[in-house]
Amino acid sequence: MAFDTTSYEQLSADVVRMALDRGATGAECTVAEGEEFSASVRMREIEQLKQAGSRAAGLRVLVGGCTGSAYTSDLSLDGLRRMVASAVDNARITTEDPHAGLPDPADLGRHELNLGIYNDDVAALDPELKIRWAKEAEAAALDADARITNSEGAGFDSNLGARYFSNSLGFTGSYRTSSCSMSAVPVARQGETMERDYWYTVARSASRLEPAAEVGRRAAERVLRRLGARKVPTQKAPIVFEPRTARSLLGHIFEAVDGDSVYRQASFLAASLGERVAAEGVTLIDDGTLPGLFGTSPFDDEGVPTRRTLVIENGVLKSFLHNSYTARKLGMRTTGNASRGLSGNASVDHGNLFLEPGGKTPGDIIQSIRAGLLVTELLGQGVNTVTGDYSRGAAGVWIENGEIAYPVSEITIAGNLKQMLRDIEAIGNDLEFRGSVASPTLLIREMTISGN
């Protein structure tokens, strides 16, 4: 897919000028284009193929303290004029917001270095190769063990995209992205019981994907480990979150440090800035500048450079995450975390959010536990970010005397995020990014397990 950086940057700047000519006092325009491919196979046969492209523009305008927005996939001059008229007309019928506005001009800018978020090798992948890799991943899982009798499928996905942005403060910028992923979801049977599990690999470059056979092998290994699962008695015990489940905890913490939640007092951390909120060894970082990762970009969706923000440092809450609006509401500065679709007001999103790794291997952590649970899957959404109350269905494996004993399912783990953060006793050295949120293995001193 060929991206025309010059013309679409110019188009976004032209739309901004059209909005100002129509009476807007401020404006920002986003143009986005992309191409996606998806291949799914099941039981060694192609089940679904999809290839699609898109191109659209969005506009947000200010008329004084009032905002309006509109978007269109019609990039003809008439289509753009209709979008501009709609956005300005919408602004004139909305309620004034004293905090509405564009970023401070001093905050605007971009990183000029190559951040490694676009790679030509994704665009060069042949569709037949993508399908073959999906089939190889599933075959590796199906052939791993006779107990693997079925499959929910395997797939290969790739995406190419570009984003162009201009605002009425004189900022214009663009960047391209690429990504690809491969997954397998085998089903194993033992007696009358069936279990499923999965594995996946994802990267900005095709060269950084795990081999298809490795994806299938890992998926098979995980599903076989779940056979013969049982409940455990209701009790309080140490809980180990493997990286795949630990990253969900970071997602809940992000919701609590999101400037929007903070100014609405919808966060259990809203009044804790500068205070100890976690165990001493806990350092949580948001960094939108790490090369080659999925939360990386040269600027956020308001034209502010992304950056590295220490959210929690050695257990102390150092910063919330903001766009320009939430920062103004709280008398702070943006942290370069604005996010939006094509139009509308910006929300707050993280860049690459991760917990700084510790010095222990996952094996060391498991060996330190006399009796506890290693959580490999979480179910449901029983988390209250206002109070910190946490309760989710879970599955995993039981640990006895420092060794994996047997699989566990149909249980619930519960606690409170405020106490869970303080009760982090060990952090693994196995930090690995498989998305924009990443965590190493975590050991929490004690949570309630509801079982038999």
RODO-2510 file (C-alpha; in nm, 4 decimals, decimal comma):
residues 452
     n   res          X          Y          Z
     1     m     0,0000     0,0000     0,0000
     2     a     0,1439     0,3375    -0,0990
     3     f     0,0973     0,6212     0,1474
     4     d     0,0957     0,9743     0,0067
     5     t     0,2345     1,1624     0,3044
     6     t     0,2655     1,4989     0,1330
     7     s    -0,0831     1,5202    -0,0137
     8     y    -0,2708     1,3984     0,2943
     9     e    -0,0746     1,6216     0,5288
    10     q    -0,1671     1,9078     0,2975
    11     l    -0,5290     1,7929     0,2882
    12     s    -0,5507     1,7959     0,6699
    13     a    -0,4030     2,1477     0,6787
    14     d    -0,6446     2,2619     0,4070
    15     v    -0,9422     2,1320     0,6054
    16     v    -0,8265     2,3284     0,9098
    17     r    -0,8121     2,6465     0,7008
    18     m    -1,1595     2,5759     0,5625
    19     a    -1,2916     2,5473     0,9184
    20     l    -1,1332     2,8774     1,0213
    21     d    -1,2769     3,0464     0,7121
    22     r    -1,6217     2,9232     0,8147
    23     g    -1,5981     3,0800     1,1611
    24     a    -1,4171     2,8297     1,3805
    25     t    -1,1758     2,9824     1,6313
    26     g    -0,9703     2,6631     1,6485
    27     a    -0,9589     2,3346     1,4594
    28     e    -0,7773     2,0043     1,4283
    29     c    -0,8078     1,7547     1,1457
    30     t    -0,7089     1,3893     1,1278
    31     v    -0,6846     1,1877     0,8073
    32     a    -0,6342     0,8128     0,8419
    33     e    -0,5905     0,5362     0,5883
    34     g    -0,5227     0,1695     0,6282
    35     e    -0,5232    -0,1761     0,4816
    36     e    -0,5976    -0,4955     0,6731
    37     f    -0,5694    -0,8646     0,5928
    38     s    -0,7079    -1,1523     0,7966
    39     a    -0,6921    -1,5245     0,7321
    40     s    -0,8483    -1,7810     0,9637
    41     v    -0,8272    -2,1570     0,9307
    42     r    -0,9980    -2,4341     1,1236
    43     m    -0,9227    -2,8061     1,1173
    44     r    -0,6616    -2,7501     0,8463
    45     e    -0,8991    -2,5733     0,6077
    46     i    -0,9424    -2,2038     0,5250
    47     e    -1,2458    -2,0736     0,7088
    48     q    -1,2397    -1,6995     0,6335
    49     l    -1,0370    -1,4501     0,4333
    50     k    -1,0721    -1,0740     0,4547
    51     q    -0,8822    -0,7927     0,2874
    52     a    -1,0059    -0,4368     0,3173
    53     g    -0,8873    -0,0802     0,2872
    54     s    -1,0196     0,2415     0,4329
    55     r    -0,9582     0,6134     0,4089
    56     a    -1,1388     0,8873     0,5993
    57     a    -1,1028     1,2301     0,7573
    58     g    -1,2290     1,3751     1,0834
    59     l    -1,2524     1,7312     1,2088
    60     r    -1,2923     1,8847     1,5524
    61     v    -1,3576     2,2568     1,5767
    62     l    -1,3892     2,5176     1,8480
    63     v    -1,6203     2,8157     1,8299
    64     g    -1,5183     2,9980     2,1439
    65     g    -1,5556     2,7433     2,4210
    66     c    -1,7957     2,5251     2,2228
    67     t    -1,6822     2,2177     2,0320
    68     g    -1,8216     2,0266     1,7382
    69     s    -1,6979     1,7433     1,5232
    70     a    -1,7734     1,5463     1,2095
    71     y    -1,6078     1,2906     0,9852
    72     t    -1,6337     1,1615     0,6293
    73     s    -1,4985     0,8939     0,3998
    74     d    -1,5697     1,1202     0,1032
    75     l    -1,2422     1,3065     0,0505
    76     s    -1,3637     1,5019    -0,2491
    77     l    -1,3793     1,8799    -0,2119
    78     d    -1,7569     1,8680    -0,1742
    79     g    -1,7329     1,5923     0,0860
    80     l    -1,4782     1,7891     0,2886
    81     r    -1,6868     2,1055     0,2685
    82     r    -1,9895     1,9181     0,4030
    83     m    -1,7796     1,7811     0,6890
    84     v    -1,6533     2,1288     0,7792
    85     a    -2,0019     2,2777     0,7690
    86     s    -2,1389     1,9992     0,9880
    87     a    -1,8624     2,0343     1,2490
    88     v    -1,9006     2,4136     1,2762
    89     d    -2,2803     2,3922     1,2902
    90     n    -2,2547     2,1280     1,5636
    91     a    -2,0250     2,3530     1,7677
    92     r    -2,2719     2,6384     1,7545
    93     i    -2,5429     2,4346     1,9270
    94     t    -2,3294     2,2812     2,2037
    95     t    -2,2790     2,4068     2,5578
    96     e    -1,9692     2,6143     2,6281
    97     d    -1,6944     2,4407     2,8251
    98     p    -1,4350     2,6711     2,9839
    99     h    -1,1727     2,3952     2,9717
   100     a    -1,2171     2,3166     2,6027
   101     g    -0,9328     2,4114     2,3713
   102     l    -0,6245     2,3062     2,1845
   103     p    -0,2957     2,2270     2,3604
   104     d    -0,0626     2,5020     2,4707
   105     p     0,1463     2,5836     2,1600
   106     a     0,4607     2,5266     2,3668
   107     d     0,3577     2,1628     2,4169
   108     l     0,3346     2,0798     2,0446
   109     g     0,6015     1,8838     1,8599
   110     r     0,7110     1,5406     1,7436
   111     h     0,9990     1,2945     1,7595
   112     e     1,1968     1,3020     1,4384
   113     l     1,3904     0,9780     1,4941
   114     n     1,2780     0,6530     1,3328
   115     l     1,0721     0,4811     1,6018
   116     g     1,0503     0,1514     1,4149
   117     i     0,6702     0,1389     1,4009
   118     y     0,6548     0,0745     1,0253
   119     n     0,8335    -0,2058     0,8430
   120     d     0,8158    -0,2806     0,4704
   121     d     0,8375    -0,6553     0,5278
   122     v     0,4742    -0,6609     0,6460
   123     a     0,3572    -0,5026     0,3215
   124     a     0,5720    -0,7489     0,1248
   125     l     0,4149    -1,0610     0,2787
   126     d     0,2359    -1,2727     0,0203
   127     p    -0,1238    -1,3696     0,1141
   128     e    -0,0484    -1,7341     0,0386
   129     l     0,2382    -1,7247     0,2879
   130     k     0,0121    -1,5758     0,5560
   131     i    -0,2415    -1,8543     0,5015
   132     r     0,0326    -2,1178     0,5088
   133     w     0,1669    -1,9873     0,8394
   134     a    -0,1818    -1,9951     0,9931
   135     k    -0,2222    -2,3565     0,8776
   136     e     0,1218    -2,4485     1,0106
   137     a     0,0418    -2,2998     1,3510
   138     e    -0,2806    -2,4969     1,3815
   139     a    -0,1210    -2,8163     1,2490
   140     a     0,1590    -2,7935     1,5056
   141     a    -0,1019    -2,7761     1,7813
   142     l    -0,3215    -3,0553     1,6423
   143     d    -0,0241    -3,2858     1,5881
   144     a     0,1296    -3,2270     1,9303
   145     d    -0,0808    -3,4801     2,1237
   146     a    -0,3639    -3,7253     2,0541
   147     r    -0,5721    -3,5567     2,3229
   148     i    -0,5930    -3,2431     2,1097
   149     t    -0,8959    -3,3410     1,9049
   150     n    -1,0357    -3,0104     1,7879
   151     s    -0,9518    -2,6500     1,7204
   152     e    -1,1223    -2,3144     1,7474
   153     g    -0,8916    -2,2085     1,4692
   154     a    -0,5701    -2,0333     1,3907
   155     g    -0,5154    -1,7063     1,2142
   156     f    -0,2808    -1,4557     1,0616
   157     d    -0,3588    -1,0835     1,0600
   158     s    -0,1689    -0,7880     0,9194
   159     n    -0,2344    -0,4158     0,9202
   160     l    -0,0793    -0,1189     0,7437
   161     g    -0,1833     0,2320     0,8349
   162     a    -0,1000     0,5989     0,8193
   163     r    -0,2183     0,8969     1,0208
   164     y    -0,1973     1,2643     0,9210
   165     f    -0,2780     1,5468     1,1599
   166     s    -0,2955     1,9261     1,1486
   167     n    -0,4278     2,1929     1,3826
   168     s    -0,4831     2,5661     1,3687
   169     l    -0,1773     2,6318     1,5871
   170     g     0,0444     2,5448     1,2911
   171     f     0,1244     2,1832     1,3750
   172     t     0,1279     1,9304     1,0899
   173     g     0,2638     1,5781     1,1130
   174     s     0,2195     1,2192     1,0003
   175     y     0,3434     0,8685     1,0614
   176     r     0,2973     0,5161     0,9255
   177     t     0,2416     0,1920     1,1162
   178     s     0,2565    -0,1786     1,0431
   179     s     0,1708    -0,4862     1,2447
   180     c     0,1187    -0,8574     1,2038
   181     s     0,0115    -1,1391     1,4319
   182     m    -0,0427    -1,5128     1,4359
   183     s    -0,2420    -1,7260     1,6812
   184     a    -0,3679    -2,0779     1,7469
   185     v    -0,6526    -2,1984     1,9725
   186     p    -0,6509    -2,5782     2,0172
   187     v    -0,9105    -2,7819     2,2076
   188     a    -0,8118    -3,0893     2,4105
   189     r    -1,0327    -3,3671     2,5454
   190     q    -0,9904    -3,5972     2,8429
   191     g    -1,2885    -3,8179     2,9118
   192     e    -1,5995    -3,6018     2,8965
   193     t    -1,4077    -3,2811     2,9673
   194     m    -1,2810    -3,0413     2,7018
   195     e    -1,0448    -2,7491     2,7530
   196     r    -0,9224    -2,4708     2,5260
   197     d    -0,6253    -2,2379     2,5430
   198     y    -0,4245    -2,0264     2,3023
   199     w    -0,0932    -1,8722     2,2152
   200     y    -0,0059    -1,5844     1,9862
   201     t     0,2775    -1,3756     1,8547
   202     v     0,2551    -1,0137     1,7423
   203     a     0,5078    -0,7627     1,6107
   204     r     0,5569    -0,4511     1,4023
   205     s     0,7802    -0,6517     1,1666
   206     a     0,7224    -0,9953     1,0153
   207     s     1,0828    -1,0839     1,0967
   208     r     1,0089    -1,0548     1,4696
   209     l     0,7207    -1,3034     1,4771
   210     e     0,7707    -1,6373     1,6471
   211     p     0,7739    -1,9290     1,3987
   212     a     0,4327    -2,0775     1,3212
   213     a     0,5307    -2,4160     1,4643
   214     e     0,6351    -2,2508     1,7911
   215     v     0,2986    -2,0749     1,8198
   216     g     0,1175    -2,4062     1,7765
   217     r     0,3479    -2,5893     2,0159
   218     r     0,3033    -2,3308     2,2896
   219     a    -0,0741    -2,3329     2,2447
   220     a    -0,0769    -2,7135     2,2703
   221     e     0,1414    -2,7088     2,5797
   222     r    -0,0947    -2,4672     2,7512
   223     v    -0,4168    -2,6522     2,6685
   224     l    -0,2767    -2,9892     2,7779
   225     r    -0,1778    -2,8388     3,1107
   226     r    -0,5465    -2,7595     3,1751
   227     l    -0,6750    -3,1173     3,1435
   228     g    -0,8020    -3,2719     3,4646
   229     a    -0,8723    -2,9342     3,6272
   230     r    -1,0453    -2,9271     3,9650
   231     k    -1,1688    -2,6765     4,2180
   232     v    -0,9766    -2,6003     4,5340
   233     p    -1,1269    -2,5249     4,8759
   234     t    -1,2198    -2,1665     4,9574
   235     q    -0,9186    -2,0101     5,1282
   236     k    -0,6708    -1,7264     5,1381
   237     a    -0,3455    -1,7981     4,9564
   238     p    -0,0610    -1,6396     4,7586
   239     i    -0,1473    -1,5624     4,3972
   240     v     0,1001    -1,5630     4,1090
   241     f    -0,0066    -1,3821     3,7926
   242     e     0,1801    -1,4963     3,4829
   243     p     0,2607    -1,2148     3,2339
   244     r    -0,0491    -1,2818     3,0245
   245     t    -0,2799    -1,2249     3,3234
   246     a    -0,0630    -0,9732     3,5089
   247     r    -0,1012    -0,7255     3,2225
   248     s    -0,4749    -0,7056     3,2985
   249     l    -0,3894    -0,5702     3,6453
   250     l    -0,1947    -0,2912     3,4796
   251     g    -0,5019    -0,2141     3,2707
   252     h    -0,7013    -0,1583     3,5903
   253     i    -0,4271     0,0643     3,7315
   254     f    -0,4292     0,2662     3,4100
   255     e    -0,8023     0,3279     3,4533
   256     a    -0,7235     0,4641     3,8004
   257     v    -0,4494     0,7050     3,6794
   258     d    -0,6394     0,8188     3,3680
   259     g    -0,6845     1,1942     3,4141
   260     d    -1,0488     1,1654     3,3113
   261     s    -1,1215     0,9208     3,5972
   262     v    -0,9217     1,1360     3,8375
   263     y    -1,1046     1,4649     3,7765
   264     r    -1,4386     1,2830     3,7988
   265     q    -1,3262     1,1286     4,1307
   266     a    -1,3936     0,7873     3,9775
   267     s    -1,0570     0,6428     4,0812
   268     f    -0,9320     0,4814     4,4011
   269     l    -0,6029     0,6690     4,3409
   270     a    -0,7544     1,0147     4,2827
   271     a    -0,6321     1,1585     4,6153
   272     s    -0,3043     0,9665     4,6359
   273     l    -0,0598     1,1679     4,4230
   274     g     0,2762     1,1760     4,5993
   275     e     0,1780     0,8974     4,8383
   276     r     0,2929     0,5364     4,8670
   277     v     0,0353     0,3216     4,6890
   278     a     0,2334     0,0040     4,6171
   279     a     0,5144    -0,2109     4,7508
   280     e     0,8558    -0,0463     4,7448
   281     g     0,9878    -0,2377     4,4453
   282     v     0,6951    -0,1473     4,2188
   283     t     0,7739     0,0978     3,9358
   284     l     0,5117     0,1544     3,6668
   285     i     0,6170     0,3396     3,3519
   286     d     0,4296     0,4750     3,0536
   287     d     0,6545     0,5309     2,7530
   288     g     0,5304     0,6191     2,4069
   289     t     0,8814     0,6438     2,2620
   290     l     1,0093     0,2846     2,2875
   291     p     1,1142     0,1765     1,9360
   292     g     0,9117    -0,0887     1,7591
   293     l     0,6320    -0,1265     2,0136
   294     f     0,2555    -0,0952     1,9849
   295     g     0,2067     0,2059     2,2108
   296     t     0,4757     0,4070     2,0303
   297     s     0,4171     0,7124     1,8104
   298     p     0,6028     1,0367     1,7371
   299     f     0,3164     1,2490     1,8728
   300     d    -0,0181     1,1944     2,0393
   301     d    -0,3568     1,2696     1,8874
   302     e    -0,3319     1,6392     1,9778
   303     g     0,0137     1,6914     1,8262
   304     v     0,2033     1,6680     2,1569
   305     p     0,5234     1,4575     2,1581
   306     t     0,4913     1,1247     2,3335
   307     r     0,7184     1,0756     2,6307
   308     r     0,8318     0,8561     2,9194
   309     t     0,6277     0,9136     3,2357
   310     l     0,7010     0,7583     3,5731
   311     v     0,3533     0,6765     3,7005
   312     i     0,4595     0,4863     4,0124
   313     e     0,8211     0,4968     4,1295
   314     n     0,9307     0,2530     4,3993
   315     g     0,5739     0,2343     4,5221
   316     v     0,5011     0,6100     4,5205
   317     l     0,2385     0,7537     4,2850
   318     k     0,4270     1,0166     4,0855
   319     s     0,1952     1,1126     3,8001
   320     f    -0,1440     1,0738     3,6423
   321     l    -0,1745     1,0480     3,2627
   322     h    -0,3304     1,3415     3,0780
   323     n    -0,4375     1,4939     2,7535
   324     s    -0,4619     1,8728     2,7392
   325     y    -0,8259     1,8769     2,8550
   326     t    -0,7848     1,6629     3,1676
   327     a    -0,4645     1,8503     3,2485
   328     r    -0,6491     2,1843     3,2394
   329     k    -0,9290     2,0433     3,4547
   330     l    -0,6749     1,9496     3,7223
   331     g    -0,4326     2,2404     3,6820
   332     m    -0,1577     2,0182     3,5432
   333     r     0,0284     1,9703     3,2136
   334     t    -0,0470     1,7190     2,9438
   335     t     0,1662     1,4051     2,9491
   336     g     0,1237     1,3449     2,5756
   337     n    -0,1447     1,0799     2,6199
   338     a    -0,4259     1,2173     2,4032
   339     s    -0,6117     0,9587     2,1975
   340     r    -0,9037     0,9876     1,9593
   341     g    -1,0626     0,8261     1,6608
   342     l    -1,1181     1,0404     1,3576
   343     s    -1,3201     1,3048     1,5367
   344     g    -1,4615     1,4007     1,8714
   345     n    -1,2888     1,5124     2,1862
   346     a    -0,9692     1,3346     2,2799
   347     s    -0,9678     1,0749     2,5540
   348     v    -0,6647     0,9590     2,7540
   349     d    -0,4759     0,6455     2,6569
   350     h    -0,1447     0,4940     2,7552
   351     g     0,1597     0,4531     2,5360
   352     n     0,3614     0,1440     2,6303
   353     l     0,2515     0,0819     2,9882
   354     f     0,4701    -0,1633     3,1768
   355     l     0,5939    -0,2706     3,5157
   356     e     0,9692    -0,2535     3,5562
   357     p     1,1026    -0,6122     3,5855
   358     g     1,2548    -0,7534     3,9018
   359     g     1,5417    -0,9927     3,9552
   360     k     1,3656    -1,3265     4,0069
   361     t     1,2862    -1,5846     3,7428
   362     p     0,9292    -1,7182     3,7287
   363     g     1,0713    -2,0495     3,8527
   364     d     1,2246    -1,8763     4,1557
   365     i     0,8891    -1,7205     4,2391
   366     i     0,7006    -2,0503     4,2114
   367     q     0,9617    -2,2307     4,4212
   368     s     0,9116    -1,9788     4,7020
   369     i     0,5448    -2,0767     4,7494
   370     r     0,4345    -2,3553     4,9819
   371     a     0,0718    -2,3503     4,8611
   372     g    -0,0812    -2,1049     4,6157
   373     l    -0,2288    -2,0436     4,2724
   374     l    -0,0645    -1,9561     3,9402
   375     v    -0,3317    -1,7703     3,7417
   376     t    -0,3235    -1,8402     3,3682
   377     e    -0,6679    -1,7120     3,2684
   378     l    -0,9075    -1,4475     3,4005
   379     l    -1,2792    -1,4341     3,3306
   380     g    -1,5428    -1,1640     3,3771
   381     q    -1,5116    -0,7958     3,4576
   382     g    -1,5698    -0,7699     3,8329
   383     v    -1,3450    -0,4706     3,9017
   384     n    -1,4586    -0,1401     4,0540
   385     t    -1,2033     0,1307     3,9775
   386     v    -1,3721     0,3724     4,2194
   387     t    -1,3282     0,1510     4,5262
   388     g    -1,0573    -0,0832     4,4002
   389     d    -1,2688    -0,3913     4,4717
   390     y    -1,1505    -0,6832     4,2579
   391     s    -1,3280    -1,0124     4,1896
   392     r    -1,2792    -1,2238     3,8780
   393     g    -1,3261    -1,5794     3,7652
   394     a    -0,9962    -1,7575     3,7185
   395     a    -0,8220    -2,0731     3,6045
   396     g    -0,4653    -2,1836     3,6485
   397     v    -0,2472    -2,4385     3,8215
   398     w    -0,2026    -2,5124     4,1896
   399     i     0,1416    -2,4830     4,3461
   400     e     0,2464    -2,7156     4,6285
   401     n     0,5862    -2,7071     4,7968
   402     g     0,7306    -2,4916     4,5204
   403     e     0,6166    -2,7143     4,2339
   404     i     0,3301    -2,7210     3,9846
   405     a     0,0800    -2,9760     4,1196
   406     y    -0,2445    -2,9828     3,9157
   407     p    -0,4732    -2,7610     3,7074
   408     v    -0,7483    -2,5553     3,8702
   409     s    -1,0669    -2,4073     3,7244
   410     e    -1,4138    -2,2759     3,8176
   411     i    -1,2867    -2,0546     4,0953
   412     t    -1,2980    -1,6836     4,1775
   413     i    -1,0133    -1,4730     4,3122
   414     a    -1,0929    -1,1575     4,5080
   415     g    -0,9219    -0,8703     4,6835
   416     n    -0,8838    -0,4950     4,6595
   417     l    -0,6477    -0,3298     4,4142
   418     k    -0,5211    -0,0893     4,6820
   419     q    -0,4113    -0,3797     4,9015
   420     m    -0,2990    -0,5938     4,6070
   421     l    -0,0536    -0,3226     4,4995
   422     r     0,0888    -0,3057     4,8506
   423     d     0,1069    -0,6840     4,8724
   424     i     0,3251    -0,7381     4,5643
   425     e     0,6026    -0,9515     4,7110
   426     a     0,8003    -1,0449     4,4008
   427     i     0,8344    -0,9280     4,0408
   428     g     0,9766    -1,1538     3,7723
   429     n     1,2498    -1,0782     3,5221
   430     d     1,0364    -1,1964     3,2273
   431     l     0,9025    -0,8681     3,0907
   432     e     0,7987    -0,9129     2,7286
   433     f     0,5773    -0,6917     2,5127
   434     r     0,2909    -0,8625     2,3299
   435     g     0,0935    -0,5422     2,2961
   436     s     0,1037    -0,1952     2,4455
   437     v     0,0630    -0,3212     2,8057
   438     a     0,3184    -0,5596     2,9535
   439     s     0,4054    -0,7022     3,2921
   440     p     0,6469    -0,9615     3,4227
   441     t     0,5278    -1,2397     3,6533
   442     l     0,3828    -1,1009     3,9777
   443     l     0,3435    -1,2574     4,3221
   444     i     0,0753    -1,1104     4,5493
   445     r     0,1061    -1,2099     4,9127
   446     e    -0,2548    -1,3120     4,9676
   447     m    -0,5950    -1,3031     4,8012
   448     t    -0,9222    -1,4846     4,8642
   449     i    -0,9909    -1,7904     4,6486
   450     s    -1,3541    -1,8975     4,6299
   451     g    -1,3866    -2,2618     4,5294
   452     n    -1,5413    -2,5643     4,6988
***
